[in-house]
Amino acid sequence: MYIRDVTKVDIETVARISVEGWRHAYRGIIDDAVLDGRSVGEAARQWQEWLEDLVRRGDRLAVADDAGQVVGFASYGANRDQDNGFDAELYAIYVDPDRLGRGIGTALVRDMGRWLEAHGYEDVVVWCLKANPWCRFYGRSGARPVAQRIIEIGSRKLEEIGYGWHTMATLREE
Ligand SMILES: CC(C)(COP(=O)(O)OP(=O)(O)OC[C@H]1O[C@@H](n2cnc3c(N)ncnc32)[C@H](O)[C@@H]1OP(=O)(O)O)[C@@H](O)C(=O)NCCC(=O)NCCS
């Protein structure tokens, strides 16, 4: 398994993992109508547009490739909220729900640390719904809770926690 840049042919798989990842992680947290209303085709169109924006801005969508099969992805780059003190942001990270807990997420965030450092970033933040049990992954990867905010998805107001890595060195540790 290795980490590489996404290509156009990966978009459909990225979309499928994001839709299935949402349903897996957020069932009972986000309205069923929102979770079940997202089709892979629609998500693929959104990811294609987002990828074009990412490339224009110089940000990155990386995939974990296991013998030619995409099994997870992460996207990151300049922080969208310049007020919270972090210069980079991990926008999204999802692993195929059939492959959770096997080190793929860890490989993706370590590679992110190397890429962000090489592109001049010093620290990075990620937002995670507080009710998502997978938030624990960020603590395990060296991030610490640094902020909170309320967002609205469907009919619900949900609390998000910002986890910050204050140096890229914490992300490189074995
Ligand atoms: C979060 C995610 C990207 C992590 O990737 P992963 O490949 O599963 O993670 P790893 O195998 O590298 O696991 C590292 C740590 O995750 C945590 N973890 C593993 N299994 C877990 C579980 N069932 N529940 C909660 N945390 C778990 C552990 O802390 C683990 O470290 P440890 O085994 O040393 O204790 C992935 O689980 C995922 O896609 N989750 C669902 C979608 C999601 O929540 N995405 C993040 C949105 S903000």
The ligand as an ORCA input file, in Angstrom:
! r2SCAN-3c Opt
* xyz 0 1
  C     -10.828      8.079     10.769
  C     -10.185      7.160      9.733
  C      -9.765      7.965      8.503
  C      -8.942      6.508     10.347
  O      -8.357      5.614      9.422
  P      -8.041      4.085      9.839
  O      -7.279      3.469      8.715
  O      -9.299      3.418     10.229
  O      -7.120      4.309     11.126
  P      -5.833      3.449     11.603
  O      -6.001      2.005     11.300
  O      -4.647      4.127     11.060
  O      -6.023      3.568     13.186
  C      -5.368      4.433     13.982
  C      -6.217      4.722     15.235
  O      -7.615      4.898     14.978
  C      -8.326      4.560     16.182
  N      -9.291      3.498     15.944
  C      -9.068      2.296     15.388
  N     -10.223      1.590     15.379
  C     -11.162      2.382     15.961
  C     -12.553      2.230     16.218
  N     -13.203      1.083     15.888
  N     -13.224      3.245     16.777
  C     -12.583      4.395     17.095
  N     -11.270      4.599     16.880
  C     -10.561      3.593     16.305
  C      -7.349      4.035     17.160
  O      -6.973      5.071     18.028
  C      -6.197      3.628     16.254
  O      -4.974      3.630     16.910
  P      -4.537      2.342     17.792
  O      -4.942      1.125     17.000
  O      -3.081      2.511     17.929
  O      -5.305      2.505     19.059
  C     -11.143      6.031      9.285
  O     -11.422      5.220     10.394
  C     -12.465      6.478      8.705
  O     -12.547      6.687      7.492
  N     -13.497      6.582      9.570
  C     -14.851      6.841      9.137
  C     -14.988      8.208      8.488
  C     -14.509      9.344      9.387
  O     -14.903      9.431     10.530
  N     -13.673     10.204      8.812
  C     -13.182     11.375      9.509
  C     -14.139     12.508      9.325
  S     -13.614     13.941     10.265
*
